[in-house]
Amino acid sequence: MRVLHQGPAPGSHAFLMSLLTVDRELTQDSYYVATAARGPGHAALNETLEADVAIVGGGLAGLSAAIELAERGHDMVLLEAALVGSGASGRNGGQAIHGLACDPSTIEAQLGLDEARRIWAMSIEALDLIRERCARFDIDAEWQDGFLGLATSAAKAAELQRSVQRIGDVYDYPMQWIAPAEMPQWIASPRFYAGAYDARSGHLHPLKYSLGLARAAAGLGVRIFERSPVTAMEVGERVVLRTGQGQVRARQVLLAGNVYLPELAPSLAPDLAARIMPVGTYIGCTAPMAPERLRALIPSRSACCDTNFVLDYFRPTADHRLLYGGRVSYSTVTPRALMNSMRARLLQSFPQLDDVAMQYAWGGFVDISMNRAPDFGRVGPAQNVYYVQGFSGHGLALTGMAGRVVAEAMHGDATRFDTFARLHHRRFPGGRLMRTPALMLGMAYYRLKDLL
């Protein structure tokens, strides 16, 4: 696998293409790619087009915005550098969970409790939106209700219980507390001490969901172009997006490339690229097992995630496998022997699966912000270029909501979008050369805290 920091510098077009190349290599062994039929796909852009709105990025946020805007009567063009759903949207852990990647206190400290409650409510609306779109557009994304948050020690259990109590009291979102004595009824693992169950969150096959949204968008008249990376952007009253073979002129533009976004941003908004970092995330998936054996591991068939800072997450699949994620790379260097590494992590939680083979292992990049809160806003002299980024590994549901609120703003009602846009975001320290080593050092500290 490629070591990114021996290649082009972050923020360059060559770096963008390098990220895309590594993503393509890593996802060749993806369970999702093996089990989702893409169909004929979409042609590359090779002409000049006019549009009301152009979207850069064919992941969940871009597709969601395209659906919302097309339904409001806008003429839409969507440009994807690779294939729709080929980034984090189509290769993540498949967990759709309440809230944001950051603690609610992060939002409260900046915006106050009333606005924090509004953002929390939008994160729950995001869960409902997935169910609504699967039903409306007949998307068989293998949705399964249920999420288990798991504590690995008594101290972490006390912290989790306090959080569950406060979310119930302050945000009117009750969850079921699982005491240590009750844990064997919920999960067959010696690793987890206590937990909390949320029936409203859940999990799905993210690539099937992404492809279903793309079909829905195309059915609503959205013109989708794949293998059409944007190489230049000219801002003004009308924004021009140039690709290798064509261009799009639009009144408004949405940059929804997330970790791939900084290539377009430096000259337009120098702070934008510095507020996110690419982080490698990795997942393995077992061979199928007997349905009763899999159900014995997680009787509720919930998605599961521990509460460590450097966390593990896992879930059953519809075809009776266990999908397990947990490795991250803050240096953007791909771990060696990835399948063996993911199998070793799985066995730490489920040693009884030592006779079950790991069949798939894959990974790719997500973008994180300093405070793990999403970063939405507008840039450009005409403020007609919108962006959404910084989902920080918690975006399966929230990207759909991001698409909805940015579409509302582009259509004329920015109330909900501006709630997010008021969040302040800091640059990662160290500049282009030192911010990755600084982040690695910080993550080493948190790993040690988790171990201790």
VENVENDA-V96643 format. One record per pair of residues at least 12 apart in sequence whose C-alpha atoms are under 7 Angstrom apart, sorted by the first residue. I is the first residue (numbers start at 0). J is the second residue. D is the distance in Angstrom with one decimal. If there is no record, write none. Layout:
i=<I	I>
j=<J	J>
d=<D	D>
//
This chain:
i=<0	1	2	2	3	3	10	10	11	12	15	15	22	25	25	25	26	26	28	28	28	29	29	29	30	30	31	31	35	35	37	41	41	41	42	42	43	43	43	43	44	44	44	44	45	45	46	46	46	47	47	47	48	48	48	49	49	49	50	50	50	50	50	51	51	51	51	51	51	52	52	52	52	52	52	52	53	53	53	53	53	53	53	54	54	54	54	54	54	54	55	55	55	55	55	55	55	56	56	56	56	56	56	57	57	57	57	57	58	58	58	58	58	59	59	59	59	60	60	60	60	60	61	61	62	62	62	63	63	63	64	64	64	64	65	65	66	67	67	68	69	69	69	75	75	76	76	76	77	77	77	78	78	78	78	79	79	79	79	79	80	80	80	80	81	81	81	82	82	83	84	84	84	87	87	87	88	88	88	88	89	89	89	90	90	91	92	93	93	93	93	94	94	94	94	94	95	95	95	95	95	95	96	96	96	97	97	97	98	98	99	99	100	100	100	100	100	101	101	101	103	109	116	122	125	125	125	125	126	126	136	138	138	140	140	140	140	141	141	141	142	142	143	143	143	144	144	144	144	144	144	145	145	145	145	145	145	145	146	146	146	146	146	146	146	146	147	147	147	147	147	147	147	147	148	148	148	148	148	148	148	149	149	149	149	149	149	149	150	150	150	150	150	150	151	151	151	152	153	156	156	174	174	174	175	175	175	176	176	176	177	177	177	178	178	179	179	185	185	185	186	186	186	187	187	187	188	188	189	190	201	201	202	227	228	229	229	230	230	231	232	234	235	235	236	236	237	237	238	238	251	251	252	252	252	253	253	253	254	254	254	255	255	255	257	257	257	257	258	258	258	267	267	268	273	273	274	274	274	274	274	274	275	275	275	275	276	276	276	277	277	277	277	278	278	278	278	278	278	278	279	279	279	279	279	279	279	279	280	280	280	280	280	280	281	281	281	281	281	281	281	282	282	282	282	282	282	282	283	283	283	283	283	283	283	283	283	284	284	284	284	284	284	284	284	285	285	285	285	285	285	285	285	286	286	286	286	286	287	287	287	288	288	289	290	293	300	301	302	307	308	308	309	310	311	311	312	312	323	329	329	330	330	337	338	338	342	365	365	366	366	366	367	367	367	368	368	369	369	371	371	372	372	373	373	373	374	374	374	374	375	375	375	375	376	404>
j=<333	21	332	333	331	332	261	262	262	262	259	262	363	361	362	363	361	362	359	360	361	359	360	361	284	359	90	206	206	207	210	223	224	225	224	225	224	225	226	227	224	227	244	245	244	245	244	245	246	245	246	247	246	247	248	247	248	249	74	75	76	248	249	73	74	75	249	250	251	74	75	76	249	250	251	252	75	76	77	249	251	252	253	76	77	78	252	253	254	255	77	78	79	253	254	255	256	77	78	79	254	255	256	77	78	79	83	84	83	84	86	88	209	88	209	398	399	255	398	399	401	402	255	402	212	213	216	399	402	403	402	403	405	406	216	221	216	403	406	406	219	220	221	221	222	221	222	223	222	223	224	223	224	225	227	224	225	226	227	228	225	226	227	228	225	226	227	225	226	225	206	209	210	363	364	365	205	206	209	395	205	206	209	205	206	205	324	202	203	204	205	201	202	203	302	395	126	200	201	202	395	396	200	201	396	122	123	200	119	122	372	393	371	372	391	392	393	370	371	372	115	422	170	397	396	397	399	400	200	396	215	208	211	203	204	207	208	203	204	317	202	203	201	202	203	198	199	200	201	202	301	197	198	199	200	201	301	302	196	197	198	200	201	301	302	303	194	195	196	197	301	302	303	304	194	195	196	303	304	305	306	191	193	194	195	304	305	306	191	192	193	194	305	306	190	191	192	192	192	192	193	195	196	197	195	196	197	194	195	196	193	194	195	193	194	192	193	297	298	299	296	297	298	295	296	297	348	349	348	348	301	302	302	242	242	241	242	242	243	263	263	379	380	381	250	381	249	250	250	251	383	384	383	384	385	384	385	386	385	386	387	386	387	388	366	387	388	389	277	365	366	378	379	378	426	427	368	369	424	425	426	427	366	367	368	389	366	367	368	364	365	366	367	327	328	329	331	364	365	366	327	328	329	331	362	363	364	365	326	327	328	362	363	364	324	325	326	327	361	362	363	323	324	325	341	360	361	362	322	323	324	338	341	357	359	360	361	320	321	322	323	357	358	359	360	320	321	322	355	356	357	358	359	320	355	356	357	358	318	319	320	319	320	319	319	319	315	314	314	449	445	449	446	325	324	325	324	325	345	438	439	435	439	360	357	360	357	391	392	389	390	391	389	390	391	389	391	425	427	389	391	389	390	388	389	390	387	388	389	420	387	388	419	420	420	416>
d=<6.3	6.4	5.0	6.8	6.3	6.4	5.5	5.1	5.7	5.6	5.9	6.4	5.0	5.2	5.5	6.4	5.2	6.2	5.6	5.8	5.6	6.0	6.1	5.2	6.8	5.8	6.6	6.1	6.7	5.8	7.0	6.4	5.5	5.5	5.5	5.9	5.0	5.1	5.4	5.4	5.7	6.0	6.3	5.7	4.6	4.6	6.8	4.5	6.5	5.4	4.8	5.7	6.4	4.8	6.3	5.8	4.9	5.9	5.4	5.7	6.4	6.2	4.8	5.9	5.1	6.2	5.2	5.3	6.5	6.5	5.2	6.6	5.4	6.0	4.8	5.5	5.9	4.8	5.7	5.9	6.5	4.8	6.4	6.3	4.6	6.1	5.7	4.7	6.1	6.9	6.0	5.0	6.3	6.2	5.0	5.6	6.2	7.0	6.0	4.9	6.8	4.9	4.7	6.8	6.7	5.0	4.6	6.2	6.0	4.9	6.8	5.3	6.9	5.7	6.1	5.8	6.0	6.2	4.5	5.4	6.1	4.8	5.4	6.3	6.3	6.3	6.8	5.3	4.7	6.4	3.9	5.6	6.8	5.4	6.4	6.8	5.1	6.1	6.0	5.6	6.2	7.0	6.7	5.1	6.2	5.9	4.8	6.0	6.1	4.8	6.2	6.2	5.1	6.3	6.0	6.1	4.8	6.1	5.6	6.2	6.1	4.7	4.7	3.8	5.8	4.5	6.9	5.3	6.4	6.9	6.1	5.4	6.6	6.9	6.6	6.2	6.5	6.9	6.8	6.9	5.0	4.0	6.3	6.7	6.6	6.8	6.7	5.3	5.2	5.8	5.5	6.1	4.4	6.8	6.2	6.8	6.8	5.8	5.4	5.4	5.5	5.2	4.9	6.5	6.9	5.8	5.8	6.1	5.7	5.3	6.8	6.4	5.5	6.4	6.1	7.0	5.3	6.7	4.9	5.5	6.9	6.7	6.2	6.2	5.3	5.8	6.3	5.1	6.6	5.8	6.2	6.5	5.4	5.7	5.2	5.3	5.0	5.1	5.9	6.5	5.7	4.4	5.5	5.4	6.3	6.0	6.4	6.2	4.3	6.7	6.6	5.8	4.4	6.2	5.4	4.5	4.4	6.3	5.7	5.1	6.4	5.6	5.4	4.9	4.7	5.7	6.6	5.7	4.7	6.5	6.3	6.1	4.7	6.4	5.4	5.2	6.5	6.0	5.3	5.7	6.7	6.2	6.1	4.4	6.7	6.0	4.4	6.1	5.7	5.6	5.4	5.8	5.7	5.7	6.1	4.5	5.2	5.5	6.5	6.9	5.7	6.5	5.7	5.2	5.5	5.0	6.7	6.3	4.6	6.5	5.8	4.9	5.4	5.3	6.8	5.5	4.8	5.9	6.0	6.8	5.5	4.8	6.9	6.9	4.8	6.7	5.7	5.7	7.0	5.6	6.6	6.1	6.0	6.0	5.8	5.6	4.6	5.3	6.9	6.9	6.9	6.5	6.7	6.1	6.6	6.2	5.4	4.7	6.2	6.8	5.0	5.9	6.5	4.8	6.1	5.9	4.7	5.6	6.1	4.6	6.7	6.0	5.7	7.0	6.3	6.8	4.7	6.8	5.9	5.8	4.7	7.0	6.2	6.5	5.2	6.1	5.9	6.9	6.6	6.1	4.5	6.0	5.8	5.3	4.7	6.2	5.4	5.4	6.7	5.8	5.6	4.8	6.7	6.9	5.9	5.1	6.0	5.3	5.4	6.2	5.3	4.7	6.4	5.5	6.9	5.3	4.5	6.5	6.0	4.5	6.5	5.4	5.7	6.1	5.8	6.4	5.3	6.3	5.7	4.1	6.8	5.6	4.1	6.7	6.8	5.7	5.6	6.0	5.8	5.2	6.2	6.6	5.6	6.8	5.5	4.2	6.5	6.7	5.8	4.3	6.1	5.8	5.9	5.0	6.4	5.5	5.5	6.5	6.8	5.7	4.1	5.1	6.7	5.9	6.7	5.7	5.9	5.2	6.7	5.2	4.6	5.8	6.1	6.9	5.7	6.4	6.2	6.4	4.5	6.0	6.4	6.9	6.2	6.0	5.8	4.1	5.2	6.2	6.4	6.8	5.7	6.1	6.5	6.5	6.8	5.2	6.2	6.7	6.3	5.5	6.7	5.6	5.0	6.4	4.0	5.0	6.3	6.4	6.3	6.9	5.5	6.6	6.8	6.1	4.6	5.0	6.0	5.2	5.3	6.8	4.5	6.3	6.1	5.0	5.0	5.2>
//
